[in-house]
Amino acid sequence: MLPLLNGRLLDFIQFDDRFAIAKLEAPQSIVGVTLALSDVRRKYGITVVGIKRKDEDFVYAVPDTWVHPNDVLIVSGTIEQIERFAALAYRG
């Protein structure tokens, strides 16, 4: 089962032994840039599926989607990739 890594993961759905979709707060390290510039897919192996902003509708993510402070990200990947993204993205 996927641990909640210091409260960084807000929710997750595990589909099989390895694959999951998770909801987590946007890490400060990618706030203020587009998903393409953040390079999270190459760095962590995860895909940002969508973004939910306060008082706005959910939007599907595309490479030119900007990440704003307090955005909630919906990400997909293996459990290990999501854990790594959540752990490494919040360092610093």
C-alpha positions as CSV (number, residue, x, y, z in Angstrom):
1,M,0.0,0.0,0.0
2,L,1.2,3.5,-0.8
3,P,2.3,5.5,2.3
4,L,1.2,9.1,2.7
5,L,4.7,10.5,2.7
6,N,4.5,13.1,5.4
7,G,1.1,14.2,4.4
8,R,2.1,15.3,0.9
9,L,-0.3,12.9,-0.9
10,L,-3.8,14.0,-0.4
11,D,-5.4,10.9,-1.9
12,F,-4.6,8.0,-4.2
13,I,-6.2,5.1,-6.1
14,Q,-4.1,2.0,-6.6
15,F,-5.1,0.1,-9.8
16,D,-2.9,-2.9,-9.5
17,D,0.3,-3.9,-7.7
18,R,2.2,-1.0,-9.1
19,F,0.1,1.6,-10.9
20,A,-1.7,4.5,-9.1
21,I,-3.2,7.9,-9.6
22,A,-2.6,10.3,-6.8
23,K,-3.7,13.8,-5.7
24,L,-1.1,16.1,-4.1
25,E,-0.3,19.7,-3.6
26,A,1.9,21.3,-6.2
27,P,5.5,21.2,-5.0
28,Q,7.1,24.6,-4.7
29,S,9.9,23.4,-7.0
30,I,7.6,23.5,-10.0
31,V,5.4,26.5,-9.1
32,G,5.7,29.3,-11.6
33,V,6.7,27.2,-14.6
34,T,4.9,25.1,-17.2
35,L,4.7,21.4,-17.0
36,A,7.0,21.1,-20.0
37,L,9.6,23.4,-18.3
38,S,9.4,21.5,-15.0
39,D,10.3,18.3,-16.9
40,V,8.5,16.1,-14.3
41,R,7.8,13.4,-16.7
42,R,11.5,12.9,-17.5
43,K,12.8,13.5,-14.0
44,Y,10.2,11.4,-12.1
45,G,8.4,9.3,-14.7
46,I,5.0,10.6,-13.6
47,T,2.4,12.2,-15.8
48,V,0.4,15.2,-14.5
49,V,-3.1,14.3,-15.6
50,G,-4.8,17.4,-14.4
51,I,-4.8,20.4,-12.1
52,K,-7.5,21.7,-9.7
53,R,-7.3,25.3,-8.6
54,K,-9.3,26.8,-5.8
55,D,-12.7,28.0,-6.9
56,E,-12.0,26.8,-10.5
57,D,-13.0,23.7,-12.5
58,F,-10.6,20.8,-12.9
59,V,-8.5,21.2,-16.1
60,Y,-6.7,18.5,-18.0
61,A,-3.0,19.1,-18.0
62,V,-1.0,19.8,-21.2
63,P,2.7,20.7,-21.6
64,D,2.0,24.4,-21.6
65,T,-0.1,24.3,-18.4
66,W,1.3,26.7,-15.8
67,V,1.6,25.5,-12.2
68,H,0.4,28.0,-9.7
69,P,0.8,28.2,-5.9
70,N,-1.8,26.0,-4.1
71,D,-2.6,24.0,-7.2
72,V,-3.6,20.4,-6.6
73,L,-2.1,18.0,-9.1
74,I,-3.5,14.7,-10.2
75,V,-0.6,12.5,-11.2
76,S,-0.3,9.0,-12.6
77,G,2.5,6.5,-12.6
78,T,3.9,3.6,-10.7
79,I,3.7,3.7,-7.0
80,E,7.5,4.0,-6.8
81,Q,7.5,7.0,-9.3
82,I,4.8,8.8,-7.4
83,E,6.6,8.2,-4.1
84,R,9.8,9.5,-5.6
85,F,8.1,12.6,-7.0
86,A,6.4,13.4,-3.7
87,A,9.6,12.9,-1.7
88,L,12.1,14.6,-4.0
89,A,9.8,17.4,-5.1
90,Y,9.4,18.7,-1.6
91,R,13.0,18.7,-0.6
92,G,14.8,22.0,-0.2
